[in-house]
Amino acid sequence: MPHEPRRRHMTGARGFTLVELLVSMGVVVLLLTFVMRLVSGTTATITTSNKQLDTASLARIVLDRIGNDLSGAVFTGGATILHYSEAGDTGNSAMAFVSGSRARGPTTQTSAWTTDTRSAFIGYKVRLVAQNVGGSSPRIPALNRGDGRFTFSTQDADNKATYRVWDVFGANNTRMPNDLVTVPPANDEGILNWQIAASGIFRMHVSFVLDDGRIVQTPPLYRNFFANGDPTAIGCIPIAFSSANSADAGKRYVKGLVVGVAVLDEQTRNLAYRADNNFATTISGKIVRPTVDGETPAEVWDRNLRTLTSNAPSDANYLFPPVRQNIRFYQRFYGVTL
């Protein structure tokens, strides 16, 4: 007799309980939150790193440019570097010198200066320039490079190179000293054709290394430079680069320059000006420059920054946090050998 097939009783698969579903969803949410925070942190790190790379690159380009200009500087026939220092520890340095390289191009100068030889007199100075910040155009400090033209020819007896070099430094029109000072007594034949070299560089200071190895903030004076029109009358110092032309009692002279710059990336700079319309004045009062011999600009600025740890705007040690995080200081030594 045939047997009936056995019936298998299948029990239904057990489903997830509500509690288990909620726990699973919570775990997923926690994982997503962790991933988002990780991505956000990584993005912030990359952004900060990119800002630092931008400022480092900007400083390197400008310091390279200064080095290239100094490599062609003329120190004969009464020529030297003119140095100007704004008043107090909140100011900036400025400098100008003659170069045998060709100038950039036509300027507003008179015909006496626009010949085919087109040698250059070059200046570096932090100037107030209108820049776009959040839709407005405030005048904010930025490092400028001036590039003028003058006759530099030894073939014409009436226009010797020494005369033209002297004329650039002083004598009749005192072009270079007038263009370096903060408030020049006369706007002689137009300014030094200044153009922004780096909008993110808002501070520049020059320290000087003497022949005995000491670092000073005021260089030895070029002896008898008054013959060139006495730029010292308006605050410019012609630098002595040899004992023969040094007015120092010990015949000390400059063997090299330490040029320091303070840099902010454009995004941080714009944030700072939106938060504080007088940011240029604020930062100058907090990142003061060297006034004591033996110090270099980056060393002093970095020491200033380490004291600005407060997050309370009313505190004297407060600095806008994005600026505190992203500001960078760079300096470079340029040796001078005659």
ABEGO torsion letter per residue (X at the ends): XBBBBBBBBBBBBBBBBAAAAAAAAAAAAAAAAAAAAAAAAAAAAAAAAAAAAAAAAAAAAAAAAAAAAAAABBABGGBBBBBBBBBEAABBBBBBBBBABBBAEBBABBAAABBAAGBBBBBBBBBBBBBBBGGBBBBBBBBBBBBBBBBBBAABAABBAAAAAAAAABEAAGAAAAAABABBABBBGEBAGBBBABAABABBBBBBBBAAGBBBABBBBBBGAAAAGGAAAAGBBBBBABAAABABAAGBBBABBBBBBBBBBAAAAAAAAAABAAAAAAAAAABBBBABBGBBAAAAAAAAAAABABABAABAABBBAAAAAABBBBBBBBBBBX
